[in-house]
Amino acid sequence: MVSRPELVKLVGELSQVVVEARNKLEPSQRNEVWTKHVFIVPLLGGLGWDRYPDMGYEDKDSPDVEGSLDFMIM
């Protein structure tokens, strides 16, 4: 897990990524998969979750099917 100052820095960096994405990426590129890889996984890592043993997720291009699971934290 990162220290509080490192977490604050990470949140600032992730915020900047989101701001820049508005100008650089088409709305179709800023999708669920992009959000997971660029925002959620790094943030959870900063909070102390280990990407491989602690997080499980699927990348899907199709709309969610009712009852499907696409992200899990163990």
Protein Blocks (a to p, Z undefined) as FASTA:
>chain_A
ZZfklmmmmmmmmmmmmmmmmmmpcfklmcfklmmmmmmmmmmmmnopafklmpccdddf
bdcdehiafbdcZZ
